[in-house]
Amino acid sequence: MATIDGICEAGFEPVKKALEHSLDSGADVGASVAVVVDGRAVVDLWGGIADVETGRPWTRDTIVNVFSTTKTMTALVALMLADRGELDMHAPVATYWPEFAAAGKERIEVRHLLGHTSGLAGWEVPMTEADLYDWDLACSRLAEQAPWWQPGTASGYHASTQGFLVGEVIRRITGTSVGTFFAKEVAGPLDADFHIGLDPRDDERVATLIAPEALPMEIEPGSILYKTVTNPPTSADWTQHEAWRRAEIPAANGHGNARSVARVQSVLAADGEVDGVRLLSPGGWRRLLEQQSSGVDLVLGLPMRFGLGYGLSSEGLPFDAAPGAFFWGGWGGSLVVIDPTARMTFAFVMNRMGQGTVGDERSASMLAAAYAALR
């Protein structure tokens, strides 16, 4: 049986059992799960192997690339700026980033970027892995291109581009990068071990991702899905490249563990304040619930409801959450769910990657156990 370490308050033992089962069954190799209620960690568990080649165990301080769960951190920064009156979600993006108005994009609003409805799900110009590490290049190419569909009419998951789009707006307002702002004004005050742009001294703590098995899949060349996922064709192997870790890719290369993900996002479940650290005014988080789209996403192919930077709870997801909850996950299986009614935040991260982006049966079982413990 897998050895599970950490804390688990009385009543939440089924969460631990779900993690044990996931590791013992081979569904997971190494993973961590956390549950925060009213700003207090009631579950903070980890176990398994962080690196299968060396046998290095997953420990309390192990961190891993969580892919698109990173988007929730970038969205939180945007919400903070909006709460301070520095960012208007309904203002044209060009208000802050004048060059963005090119190619008929002068009327695209900031909310369209956060809601995946801007029509800029990917790059039109061919991109390489190295191009993702050149912030100015990646942003300028997005500023120059035309949207792939009428902005605001549908969502098309901005898998990699959202971090550059929202991140450049943040940079134009604050004069600093998303990663720097996040470290100084979010992770630092909360003492949260989450990083957008990783320091070399933290490399030894990173769990090695295990790429998912390739599924036979036919994608129509030239389709929105095809252009989004093949330019460039992201590889799990990139996460072991030094350039990937040092860069800031605010939609995809955040590093953390379940504890730090839950710690940061619990601010939204606790009305903007945790342990005396206030990031948002009371009720300031509620603007994220403003629905931006509802329908089958043009990239994910799933029925989705998007708010400002988060998915809104709806039917058809791989997990069950309360109607007022919101969430997002990362390629491979990481997931964070925030339920302000229950004042609960759930987070799961792992190194064995599955196929999805919005959670799977592993996180679903642990989340269900957490909800059951609250009842």
Secondary structure, DSSP 4 states (H G I P E B T S, - for coil): ---EEEEE-TT-HHHHHHHHHHHHTTS-SEEEEEEEETTEEEEEEEEEEEETTTTEEP-TT-BEE-BTTHHHHHHHHHHHHHHTTS--TTSBGGGT-GGGGGGGTTT-BHHHHHTT-SS-SS-SS---TGGGG-HHHHHHHHHHSPPSS-TTS-----TTHHHHHHHHHHHHHHSS-HHHHHIIIIIHHHT---EES--GGGGGGBPPPBPPPPPP----TTSHHHHHHSSS---GGGGGSHHHHHS--TTTBEEE-HHHHHHHHHHHHTTTEETTEE-S-TTGGGGGGS--EEEE-TTT-SEEEE-SSSEEP-TTSSS---TT-EEEE-TTS-EEEEETTTTEEEEEEESB--S-SS--HHHHHHHHHHHHHH-
